Structures are given as C-alpha cells and as structure tokens.
Amino acid sequence: MSIAPYISFFGFTTAPFDKGIGDADLWLPPSKQEVVDGLCEAANERQCGLVVGDAGFGKTCVMRALRHCLPPNEYRLTYCHNATLGKRDFYRQLCLALGLTPSATAAAVFYAVSSHIQELGKERVHPVFLLDEAHLLHPDTLDHLHILLNYEWDSRPLLSLFLIGLPDLFDRLSLRRHRSMLSRIHRRFVLGPLTQDDTADYLRTRLRLAGCDKELFSHDTVALLHEHAGGALRDIDRLATAALREAAKKKRKTVDAEILQRILDAEAREHVS
C-alpha cells in the first residue's frame, strides 16, 4: 500500500491522526481521565455506569482506555455495539460475544447468559458489559436490562453494566418505565468538548507519536481548528489531516491559519451546493 504524500513530506512514521492507535497510546485530557478512573472504581466496586456525550467527544476513547486499565485476569470485558436489536436477538448477540452458543428461544438465551455470569462469579472474574450506542436500544430490550443485574434475589452484584451513548440516553432512562434500570446506575458521567489547551496538547501528542516533535500548527491555527471542530476529537482529526495534506501540496513545513481557512471555506462551499 502506497504512503500518502503528506506523510513522506513531513517525515511521519505513520498517519498522525489515524484511528489505528494502540490503547496504551490513547490521549485523554484530565476531564476524561477522571471518567476512566471513575469507571474503573465502578467495576472494582461491582457497580454500573452511564457515559453520555455528543458525537466525537471521546466516548470510544474512554472505553478503550478502560479496557487497557482493567486487568484481564480479574475482569471479563464484553463489548456490544449493535443496540438496535430486539430483546431475543440482543441476547443472542451477547451470547456470541461471550463465546456461548445462542439458543432458539429468548428464555433459553437469557438463561445461558445469566448462568455464564454466575459461573464467572465462582471463578472470581467480574464480567463488565460495555453497551455502546445505548441510546438506540429497542424499548423492549431497555425494559429488560435491569433483570440481567438481578442475582440471588438482588443480593449479589455479579455484573457491571456500562451504558454508553448520546445525551438523550439519560432522558430515556429518566422515564418512569426505565426507573428500575436508572436506579441501579451508581456512576453517571457526561463527556464535554475539549478546551483549546486540550486541543493543542492533543495535536502535539498525536504528532509526537507519529515521530514529529515540531510545532506544525501555529497558535492561530490551533485556535481556528478548535473553534470549528467544537472540541470534538473526530472533527479535529479530520480537519488536521486535511490541513496537513494541503500544507504538503504547497510545500509548507508548518500549517498556518490561512491553509486551514482554505479547507474550511471549501467545506462550506460543499455544504451550500
């Protein structure tokens, strides 16, 4: 596979703002590190958690950082991202994620999952279910989730369930029909946008991981990038990469605000057309 010209031009060892970054190298500002620490505490105390935030605010990064922090010999993490399924298919997906053979009926599938959780408890391995895009949960599935947490007459916390989604997930859980689930969620976190200083630190960190210790983005460029990305990591990655490509085409060794503004103007014209 050929290397993108801008990577060669700047002497990067890899694309600096690509998704392919290891869990250990993930960048987190103090505000999001606090969320990871809180979720680790929740898992350690056998509690459930809720993480909400707008698109691009770092929910996936938080989950990956959590995966890196929890010892695999003490915790069994299961990640599910298809929240649009009905109750039976949801539990069938959960069975597959746990390495179990899903049964034909909803009752049998639920029994297989709950039995597996109890067996893990005997082995002193605590299961943690990460349910991403939980704002898309089918109402029947959301109605039923709290039953997964009920073991031995609700006297033993054998499972930690972490729900991750957009802010309207909390609104859904606040409805009377879902109060039983919400009452079981002890840790609740809201991810906000990055600050401008966070954005600058993020850019430096990702460039350094790609083998570049130079300040490629001027202060004005960082301010403009932060403003238009709205503090969202996903948009920062996209705009920063586009600006680096443009700078390489112009044979510029740094990215100034003029180059970034050209990118933003082009995007604005695309939206109008």
N, C-alpha and C positions, 0 to 999 in steps of 0.2 A: 504494500500500500504506500503510495507516494506521500511525502510530508508536505503539509501546507506551506506555501512560500513564506508566510509571515513567521512561522516557527523557525525556519532556517535563517531568515533575515535578522531576527533578534537573538538567535543563538539559544533558543529554548531547548530543553531536553524533552519536553512534551508540551502539549497544548495547555496553557496555564489555567484556563477556565473550563476545562472539560469535566464531564461528570465522573470520569474514571479516576477517582482518588480513593485511597485506602481509608478505612475507618480511623486509623491512628493519626492520619494527617488532616483530618477534618478541622476546619477553623470554626470556633464558636466564640462569640463575644461573651462577656461576663453574664449578661442577662440570660442567654441561652444555656450557658454552663450551669447556672443556678437551676434551670429546668431539668437538665440531665441529672444533677445531683439529687434533686427532689424526687425524680422518678426512681433513681437507684435506692433511695431511702424507702420509697413506697414498696418496691419489690422486696427489700430486706425485711420490711415490717408486714409483708403479706397483704398489702393494700392495693386498691385500684386507683387508676389515674385518668385524667382527661387533659388533652392538649389540643387547643384550638388556635387558629391563626389564619390569616389570609393567604392566598396562593403565593408561593415564593418566599414566605417569611422564615423558612428553615425547619419545617416540621420533620421532613425526611432526614435532615442532618442530625436533628436531635435524636431520632430513633436509631440512626446508625451509631451515634456516639454512645447511646445507651447500650447497644449490642456490644460495643467494644469494652464497656466498663463492667458488665456483669460476668462473673466467672462461669464458664460453660459447665464446670463440674458441679455447680450449685444451682444453676438456673437453666431451664429449658425454654428458650425463646421460640415462639411461633408467630410468624408474620403473615397476616392475611390482608390483601388489598382489594379484593373484589367484594364490595359491600352491597352490591345491588341484587344479590341473590335472595330467593325466598328462604324460609326457615330450613326446610329439609336440605336444599342444595347448599346452603351456608354451612350446615353441619357436615355435609359430605365433603366440602372443601376443607373444613377444619380437620376432618379425619385424614385426608390425603396429606395435609401439611404436617400432621403428627406422625405420619408413616403408618397409619392404620388402614385397614380395608373397609371402605364405607359399605354399610348395609342398605337394604332396599327401602326400609320404612324410616320415617322421621324418628320414631321412638327408639328403634334399634341403633340408629346413628348417634342419637343423643346418649344412649346408654354406653356405647363404645367410647365416646369422648369422656364422659364423666368417670367411667371405670379406669380409663388410662390416667386421668388426673389423680385419682385416688392411689393408683399404683406408684406414681411418681412421688406422692407424699410419703409412702412407705420407704422409698429409696432416698428420702430426704433431698430430693431435687424439686425445686419450686418452679412450676410452669408459669410463664408470663406470656399472655396472648396480646400481640400488638395488632389492633384492628384499624387499619388506615382507611381514609375516605369514609369514616363512620357517619358523616352527615348524609350519606347516600343509603344508609341502612333501610331495608324494607321495614315498614311498621311492624309486621308480624315478628320479624327477627329481633327488632329492638325491644318489643314487648316481652320476648322470651329470654333475653340475655341474662337477666338477673338470676334466672334459675340455674345457670351454669355455676354460679357462685355459692349455691346453697348445698353444703355438705354436712352430714351428721346433724340434722336439724338446725342448720345455720350456725353451728358452734365451732367449725374449723375452717380457717381461711386457707384453702388448698390451692387457690388460683388467684393470680393478679391479672386483671383485665385492663389494658390501657387503650382508650378510645382516642383516635386522632382524626381531626377533621377541620372543616371551615367553621367560622364562628357561629353559624346558625345551628350547629350540632348542640350547643348548650341550650339554645332556645327550644329545640325539640325535646331535650331531656327534662326541661323545666315544665313540660306539660304534665297534667295530673296522671295520665296513663303511664308515664315513664318515671314517676317519682320513686318507685321502688329501686330502679336502677341508679338514679341520681344519688339517692341516699347512701348507696354503697361506694360511691366515688369520694375518697377522702382527700385526694390531691388533685387540684384543678389549676391549670396553667394557661395563660394567654400569651402567645408569642406576638411581639410587636415588631415594627420595622427597625432596621439598623439606624444608628446615628451616623452623622457624617464622619466622625472619627472612626467608627466601626468600619465604614466603607473603605476608608483609606488603609486601615490595618488589614482588612480582608484582601485588598488588591496587592499590598506588599507581600502578604503571606503566600498567596497563590503564585505570584511571580517568583518568589524565592524557591518554592517547591519545584518550579519549572527551570531552576538553575540561573535565575536572574536576580542580582542583588541591587540593581539600579532602580532609581525612581523614574519609571517610564511615564507615569501620569502626573502632570503638573497639578498644583493645588487647585487652580481654577477648573481643570478638567475633572478632578475628583468631585468638586462641589457640584458641577453641572451633571455629572454622571449620577451622583447621589440623588439630586433633585428629580431627575427624570425616571430613575428606577424606583423611586418611592421607598427606598430602603429594602427592596425585595432582592434576595440573592440571585434568583433566577434571571431577573432583568439586568442585574449588574453583570453577570456572566455573559449574557448575550451582547449587551452594548460594549463591554470592554473588549470582547473578541472582535466585534465589527470595527471598533476604533483601531485596534492593533493591525488588522488586515489593511485598513485604509492608510495607516501610517507607513506600513511596509511598502505599499504601492507607490507612495510619494517619497520613498527613500528617507523617511524621517526616523531618527533614532529615539524620539520621545513622542508622546501623544499630547498635543495641546488642545485647548478648548475649541479651536477652530475646526480641527479634524472631527471631534466628537459632534460639534454642532452640525456639520455636514451630514453625518449619519442620522442625526435626529430630524433634520429637515427632509431627508429622503424618506424616512419612515412616515413623517407627517403627510407627505405627498401621496404615499401609497394608501394611507387611510382615507384620504379625501377621494381618491379615484375609486 
